[in-house]
């Protein structure tokens, strides 16, 4: 018998209907500020996964109602759900398919300056590193091993459902966008109550 808890989810169609009816739960988008700024569900709050993990105890008193967690595809939202559940917060749901599914469903979005999403950035960096180090390795022995390490890292990322390269890329100014500190997040959550 499995002891793993099933993550509760909500489809984009159901959430969109709740939004239209004025009965929307609070929406927390756990993507990076840069991703959030590019496109997000109107009325959602940006609480990056790293901020949420680090400050979940401070956030708990401001998240006592029904809550839907949003990210690009659903993976980071499930991680946020696990962190908040361990901290004792009930009534959590994850937007099925994340922003990808929300947009595909034709639901409304708020748009900012266009940026590449994290997965696309990882593909660019990994994809260009492997052939570049392979070619450069013809001139400098051993350099090709960098490409081998990147390939091994991507394999580990797939098996562990994590991505160290994505974490590193999220630290770049391009991905950070406006700084999201805990005081700002709490202030926004309070003003919406």
GIMO-V548257 format. One record per backbone hydrogen bond with DSSP energy under -1.0 kcal/mol. NH is the residue of the N-H (numbers start at 1). CO is the residue of the C=O. Records with the same first field share a line. If there is no record, write none. Layout:
NH = CO + CO
This chain:
10 = 94
15 = 11
16 = 12
17 = 13
18 = 14
19 = 15
20 = 16
21 = 17
22 = 19
23 = 18
26 = 66
28 = 68
29 = 45
30 = 70
34 = 175
36 = 32
37 = 33
38 = 34
39 = 35
40 = 110
44 = 41
45 = 27
47 = 29
49 = 30
52 = 48
53 = 49
54 = 50
55 = 51
59 = 55
60 = 56
62 = 59
63 = 60
67 = 91
68 = 26
69 = 93
70 = 28
78 = 74
79 = 75
80 = 76
81 = 77
82 = 78
83 = 79
84 = 80
85 = 81
86 = 82
87 = 83
88 = 85
89 = 84
93 = 67
94 = 8
95 = 69
96 = 10
98 = 95
99 = 71
100 = 72
101 = 97
102 = 98
103 = 99
104 = 100
105 = 101
106 = 103
107 = 102
110 = 40
112 = 38
121 = 117
122 = 118
123 = 119
124 = 120
125 = 121
126 = 122
127 = 123
128 = 124
129 = 125
130 = 126
132 = 128
133 = 129
134 = 130
135 = 131
136 = 132
137 = 133
138 = 135
139 = 136
140 = 136
143 = 140
145 = 142
146 = 143
148 = 144
149 = 145
150 = 146
151 = 147
152 = 148
153 = 149
154 = 150
155 = 151
156 = 152
157 = 153
158 = 154
159 = 155
160 = 156
161 = 157
162 = 157
167 = 163
168 = 164
169 = 165
170 = 166
171 = 168
172 = 169
175 = 172
176 = 172
177 = 173
185 = 181
186 = 182
187 = 183
188 = 184
189 = 185
190 = 186
191 = 187
192 = 188
193 = 190
